[in-house]
Amino acid sequence: MSHAHESAAANEADRRTVRRVAAVGAAAIAATALATAGVAQGAGSGAGGTTPVAFDRPMVLATTSPGATPAPDATAVPSASASPSASASAPQLKIQIAYERVGRALTLTFTFAGHVVEPLAEDGTALTFPTPATRDIGMGETLAWGDGNTADVPVTGRRCPTGPEKRTVHEVADSYSVTNTYAGPGTYTITYSYAACGLKDGRIAGSFDITIPK
């Protein structure tokens, strides 16, 4: 084989090696990204191990006012734009629940996006909220971890507009996390409910299972 042919063959071998290294590197990056966080997908979610678990889609709770058309991205993945349309008669809200589990410690992260109707004080006077408002604009929330522990947030001193009272639609954008540590292994059903004025049935709710390993 001539020197030129030998050089060409060596260069081609080098290129193949670079391609193999790049492919392995990309796979390693993807695996690392997958292992960093989990998202609640629905019944049966949860895997063994002591590292954070991950699923390919989040649990998304979405609701509208009665008779409204649901937001087009009601089941969107986390990277999707969350910008529900709203009118005075059709507020819409989406809550995404993602989770990370390390051993028996489970952290839920709630992300709110959408619109609700502003509540009133019990005497009917208007209340003031920032724009966008946090979840505190609602009428309370309940969270049961499935092991007897709860993280409820009751709200008093306010009510929703009734009859001819003015209804003001207000944007909501918020995110917060809460953690529970389970005493033992098993499959637990987590249930969550958020109440707010203007939503269908007055609240948005859902549940999913999580398996805590030995």
N, C-alpha and C positions, 0 to 999 in steps of 0.2 A: 504493500500500500504506500502511495506517495505521501510526502510530508503534508501536502495540501489536503489530501483525503483524510489523513489522521487528524489534522486540526479541525476539519469540518465535523468529523465524528465526535471529537471531544467537545466541541461547542454545542452540538445537538444534545449530548449527554448532560452537559451543564444546564441547558435550558429545561430538560426534563426534570432534573433534580430541583431546580428553582420552582417549577410548576408543582411538584409534589410537596415541597416545603410550604408553598403558599396555600395549597389546599388543606394541609394539616393545620396550618396556623389559623385559617378561617374557621375550620371545624372546632378548634380549641376555643376561639373567641365566642362562637355561637353557644358552645356548651357552658362556658362561663356565664354568659348573659342569661341563659335559661335557669341557672342555679341560684341566681341572686334574689329572686322574689317570686311570690306565688299570687295567684288570683283565684277567687272563688268562682267555680263554674256551675255548681248546682249539686243535686243529690249525688252522693258517692264520691265527692271530691276529697282528696287527702291521701297522702302516701307516707310510707314508713321512712325511717332514717332520722338522723339528727340535724341534717342540713336543711335550709329552707326548701320548701317544695314549690313546684311551679306548674301551672296549667296554661293552655294556649289562649284562653279567653277569660275575661272577668265576669263576675255575676253583675248584671245590670238590672236595676229596678227602674221602671219608667211608668209614669202615669200622666194623664191629662185631665182637664175638667170634663164633665159629662158632655158628650156630643162633639168633642174636639177630635181633630185628626192627629194621631200620634206623631211625634217627631220622627223624621226619616232615618235618623241614626240611633234609634232606640236600643239597638243591640250592637253598637259599634265597639271596635277594639279600642284600647286606651289611647292610641295615637290619633283616632278620629276626632274631628272638630265637634265640640258639644255646644251647639248654639240653637236650642229649640226656639221656634217662633212662638209668639204669644200675643194675645189680644185681651181686652178687658173681660171677655167672656170665656177665654180658653187658655188659662195658664198651663204650662207643661213643665215637668220636673223629671230629671234623670239622676239616679244615685248609683254610682259604681262602687262595688265592694271588692277590694283586693286584699290578699292576706299573705303573711309570711309566718312560717312556723319553724322554730328552732327547738328541737326536743319537744317538751310539753308546753312550751310558751307559744301562744298564738297571738299575733298582732293583726288586727283588722284596720284597714284604712278606707275611710268613706270619702268619696268625692262627689260633691253636689254641683249640678249645672242645670239651669232652667229658670222658671218663673213661678211664683205663687201669688196669691192675693194677700195683701197686708192685713193682719189682724187688727182689731180695735181694742181699746181698753174696755173693761166691763161696763163702764158708763157710756160707751159709744164714741168717745173721743179718739182722735187719730194718734197713732204711735209713730215714733221716728226711728228709721233704720238706715244704716249706711247703704251706699250703692256701689257695687253689688252687696247684698246682705249676706250674712253668714246663716248657718242653719238655725240660729237663735230666733229667726223670724217665724219659725214654725210654732206648732201647738204642742210640742213635746215628742220624745222618741223613747222606744223601749228596745232593749237588747238583752236576750237571754242566751247564755253560753251553752246551755244544754247539760250543765253539771250542777245546776242549782244556783249558780252565780248570775247576777244581772248587773246591767249598767244603764239603768233607766234615767232619763232626764225629763222630769215633769215640768210643766209650765202652768202657771196660775195667773190670775189677774187680767186675762184677756179673752176675747171671743172673736168669732168670725162675723163679718157683716151679714145682716139679714134684711129681708124685705127691700125697701127702696134705698137703703143705705148705700153710699158710694163704695165701689169696689176698685181698688188700685192694684194693678199688677206690678210686682217688684221682682227684679232679677236676683237670683241666688247663685253664689259661687263660693264654695267652701271646701275644705279638706281637713280631716283630723284622724288621729289614730288612737286605738285603745287596745290594751293587752290583757289577756287572761292566761294564767298558768294552771293546767289541769293536774289534779292530784294523782291520776292513774290513767293507764291506757284504755282505749275503747273508741267507739264511734259516737260522736255527739252531734245533735241537731241544733244549729244556731238559728235563731229567729230574730228578725229585726223589723221594726215598724217606725215610720216617721209621719207625723201628722202635720198638716198645713192647710190653710184656707184655700179654697178654690180647686182642690184636687178631687178626682173621682173617688167617691166614698170617703173623702176627707183625709186620706192617708195613702202611703205607699209602703208595701211590705213584701217580705220574702223570707225564704229559709234555705239552708243547705247543710249537708253533713260534712264533718271533718273527722278523720281518723287519727287518733293519737297513738303512736307506737309504744311498745314496751320499753 
